[in-house]
Every structure is written in structure tokens, then in C-alpha cells.
Amino acid sequence: MKLGVGLPMTGAWATPEAMLAVGTTAETLGYSSLWTYQRLLHPVDEEWGSPYHSVLDPVVALSYVAAATTSVRLGLAILNMPYYSPIVLSKALTTLDRLSAGRLDVGLGLGWAPPEFDAAGAPYERRGARGEEFIHCLQAIWTEPVVEFDGEFYRVPRSRVDPKPLQKPTPPLLLGGMAEKALRRAGRIADGWISSSRADLSKMGSSIEIVRAAATEAGRDPERLRFVVRGVVRLVDEPMADDRKPLQGDAAQIRSDLERLSGVGVTEVFLDLNYDERTAADDVDAEAGLANAMKTITTLAPG
């Protein structure tokens, strides 16, 4: 199982200096990937949690780190498809894939926050159908020499859309979502699945089996699918009690959790410090947050 790291995306520690420090250190330590996430806004009259109060743009953040790294993969976990049109998103992601020498992993989702849909001018209804067609349109743009797509929701007139991504046939497309319909969609049409920050890691095995079963029913090889977990990690110096959450505890406990995740079919976990209040809470000093994150990724480094 591969290990990745979440880049600084929220709070005071989401600085250019921290972004480069985490990215280059993770690459040097042998981590396989770097990941970002998306939030457009935070409503004044709702509380979604500190990780969503102030969030950088995920594509721009990855582009910044791409220029300072050479081998680590660059992952989006996740972009919400309803906030884009396929043709606009395809151009940005193609550019990032080419400028990073083919290191991009594209995680896509349907979104869950009505205020963001309102602000983006996107319809909330029929998200599943729209998302599935979005992916088909994106794949057509990326693979067909002359693109002509005429769907229910999206249209590309007969055109050449160049350049194409460096990765062939496309950058890996991974889907998010926890509902059974979302899991089955990932198995039918995507290259893998990404869990959310709120996922119950003790139930990863059952979710993976749904994805794999849907792939088999669609005539696809489930062994080729990737299963990526956003690991909400919290490293402490002393062992935690038995009722602790997975990936929270001392180094030995966290490594044991990682072994269990590998055993149920997870192919990659990325350690995300944006959800650790000692790193990214609103009142945490940027240097202190970065220091906590660097301690964690250094202690839990692969190998």
C-alpha cells in the first residue's frame, strides 16, 4: 500500500513556504503522492468545521508544488464536477498534467453543499446523472482527435481540443462519494475510488467490495482499480486507549491501522494534517502548525 500526504490547504499553515516544505520533504522521504481538496466558501450561518473556514484552490496549489517536485504524484481529492463545465476543467487539468510530466491523479465528486451550488450557479438536482455524463464528456475531450459530444447536460461542438494530456488514455479518474450509488458508479466508470474525511475507516472493506462488485458486473477488471483513503491522522507520543479513532494514536498504533487498511484492499492512504487542530485550527500559529505536520510525516514516513 502506498502512502501520500495532504498539502497545507487551510488555516494559517497554508502558506507558500509550508506548501513547498511539505511537498519537497514528502518527496524526499519516499511518499508516493501529494493531495489537495476543494471548498469554495463557508456560510456565515452554518458551521462545517475548521478545515473548511479558509481553503486554497486545489488546482493552483498542485500547480505550485508541481514546479518544485519531480517524481511524487499530484492528486485532487476532490474537485466537484457541478462547479465546472467539462471543457473548461479539461483544459486546466491537461495543462497541469503536461507541466508536471504526467503526474496528475484526478479525483472528482458531486458536491454536497447547497450554498456552493448556489454561488457557482449550478443545479443541485440530478447530480448523479450530470456527474456521469460529465465524466464521459471529459473522457471524449481527452481521447478523441475530433471531439463531438451532444449529451443531455453538456455539449462540445465538432472541434479539435488540443493538446491532450500526457498520460494515456487519460489521467487516472477517481470518484468520491459514500452512498452505494456513488460506490457503484466508481466501479462502473472510474479508475478507482476516494473516501471522504468523514468516512468510517472500520468499514472500508465493505465499501471497497461494492466498488469491486460493480466493476465486475460492468465487465471490468476490479484488480486494476485504486482505492484511496484520506487519512485524518493525529500522531501523539503515548498510546491512546482502545476506543481511539483509526489513524489516531502513537506511531505504532497508526502503523497497525495502516496495515489493517492494506489488508481490506486499500491501495493508498494519504495522511492529511488539515484536520488536526494542532496543525490547521484557526488560532494555531503557522510555524507551530508546520512543525507538527513535519513531525508527523517524518515519523510515519514509508520504509
N, C-alpha and C positions, 0 to 999 in steps of 0.2 A: 504494500500500500504506500502511495506517495504522500508526502507532507508538503503543504503550502503555507503561506502566511497572508493574512489580510493587511492591506496597506492602511496607513493612517487616513481615515476618511471623515472623522467627526471630532468636534471639540477642539480644544486648544492645541492638542498634539498634531493636528492635521496641518502641518507646515511643510514648506518645500524641503527644509533641512531634514525633518523626520521622514518624509516620503523617500528621499534618497538614501538616508541611513538604513531604514528598514529594508528597502528594496535591494540595495547592494550587499548588505550584511546577509540577508536571507540567501541570495545567490551564492555568496562565498561559502556559507555554511552547508550548502547542498540541498536546500529546499527546492522543490520542483516548480513552484508556481507562486504568483502574487495575485491577489484578488481585490476587487472593489465592489461597492454596492451603490444603489440609487435611492435617493429621496429628493423630491422636488421642493417640498415645503413642510411646515409643521403648523397646523391650525392653532390659533390662539385659544380657542375654546375646547380643545381636546388635548390629552396627554398621551403621546405614543411612546415616550421613554427617551432618556438622554441620548442614546445613539442616533436619534432622528432629529435632534434640535438644529444642527448645523452640519450639513453634509456637502462635500465637494462633488463635482461632476465626475462620474466614473470613467468615461472615455478619455477626457482630458487628463485625469490623474494617471491612467495607464500610459498614455502617450508620453507624459513627462518622465515616467520611470523607464519606459522603453528605451529612451535615449541614453540612459546611464547603465543599462544592463545588456548582456549579450546572449544568455542561454536560458534563463528562467522564463517559464511560460507566463502569459499575462491573461488573467481571467476576469470576466464580467459576471458578477453574481448578485443581482441580476439587473438587466435592463427591462423595463416594462414596455412591451410592444405597443399598447394603445397610445402611448405618448409620441409615437413617430409614424411616419409613412415608410414602407419598405425601401423605397428608392433613396430617401434621404439617409436612413440608417445604414443602408448598404454601402454608400459612398464613404461615410465616416469609418466604418469598420474595415472596409477594404484598404483604406489608407493606413490605418493602424496596423493591419496585418502585413502590408508590404513594408512599411517603415520599421517594423520590428523583426523583419526577416522570417515571417511566418510563425510567430509565437502566440497568436491570439486564440483564446477559447471564449466562445460567445454564449453566455447564459442569458436566457430570455424568460420572461414571465408575463402574466396577465395583469398584474397590479391588484391592489386590494383597498386603496384609499380613495373614496369618492371625492374628497376635496382636490386631490391631484388630478383626477379625471376632469373635474370642472375647470381647473386652471389651465389644463392642456387642451381644452375644447374637445375632449374625447368622449364618446358614448360609453356608458358603463354596461349596458345590456349586451348580451350575446358575446361576451368577451372570449369565450372558448372558441366559437366559430370564427371570430375575427382573428384570433391568435393563430389558429391552424392555417387559415388562408394566408396570413402574414408570412409564416414560415415557408409555405410553398412559393410565394412570390419572391421572397428573399433568395431561395434556392435557384429559382429561374434566373434572377438577375445575375447571380454569381456563376452560373454554369452554362448558360445559353449564349452562343455568339451573337445571335439576334434575338432580343427579348420581346415577346408579345404576350402579355398577361392580361386577361379580362375576367376578373372574379366578381363575386358579389359585393365585396368591400373595397378591393384595390385593383388598380388598373395601371399597366405600363404600355403605352402605345408602341408599335413596332419600332424598335430602337437598338442601337449598339450602346451598351453600357460598359465602358472600359475605364481603367484597367480592371482585371479580375483579381481576386485575392491570390496571394502567393500559394497558400495551401490548397491542395486539390483533393476532391472536387470543391470543397468549401472549408472554411474554418470550422472546427467542431462546434456543433449546435447542441447545447444542453438546456433542458427545460426545468423550471421550478414549479412549485405547487405541491400541496399536500393532499388534496382531495383525490379520491380514487379516479375520477375522470382525468385529472391532471397527470396522475401517475401513468395511466394507460396511454394517454396522448404521448408522453415521453417515450414509452416503449414502442409506439407505432411509428413515430416520425422523426425522432431526435437521435442524437448520438449519445445521450445519457441524461441523467437527472441530477439536480442540485437541491439539497434540503435547505430549509429556512432556518433562521436563527432561533425560532421558537419550536423547532422540531423536537420530539421526544426521541432522544438517541437510543433509548432502550427498545424502540420499535422500528429501527432502521431495517432489520431483516424482513419484516412483513411488507414494508413499502417497496423494498427492492424486488421482492418476489412478484408483486403486482406489475411492476415495470417489465420485468423479465418475461412474465407470462404474456403480457400484451405484445411484446416483441415477437415471441414465438408464434402467437396466433396470427400475426401480420406477415409471417414468413421471413422474419429477420433473425439474425444470429444474436441471441442475448449475451453471448460471451464477448461481443465486440462493444458492448455498452459500458459507459463510465458512470460511476456513482460517487458524487462529490458531496461531502458533508461540510457545512460551515460550522467549525468547532468553536463554540463560545467557551473559551478557555480561561481558567483562573488558576494560576500557579501560586502555591503557598509553601512555606518552608516545612511545616509539620503536617503529618497525615490528617485528613479530615475524617469525620465519623462515617459510618457505613451508609447513612441516608443522604450523603452528598450527591450532587448532580454529576453526571458524567463529564469528564474533562475538567473537573474542578477538584483540586487536591494537590498533594505534593508530586514530585516528578515521577515517582514510582507508580502512584495511583493513575496519573494521566497516561503514562505509557501502557499500563494494563488496559485502560479504556480503549486506547488506540488499537491494541491487539484484538480486543473483542469486536471492534468495528470492522477490522480487516476480516475477521472470521465470518461475519454475516454478509460479506460481499462488497463492502465499501472499497472503492479503488483509490480514493484520495480524501484526505481531511486537510482543510486549511485552518490554521489557528488564528482566530480573529480577536484581537485585543480591543477593538472598538466597543465591545460590550462589557469590558472590565472597567468598573468605575474608578479604579486606581490609575487607569491609563487615560480614559477619554471622558470622564464626567465633566460637567460644565465648570466646576470650580477647581479642577486639577491643573497645576502648573504644567506648561508644555514640556519642560525639561524633565520633570518628575514622571510625567506620563510616558515619555520616550524611554526613560531609564527602566521603568517597569516592563515595558514591552520588550526591550532588548534583553533583559534578564530572562524573560520567558522564552523567546525564540532561541537564545543561546543555549539555555539549559535543555530544551526539548529538541535540539537540532537532530536531523536524521543521522543515524550511524553512531 
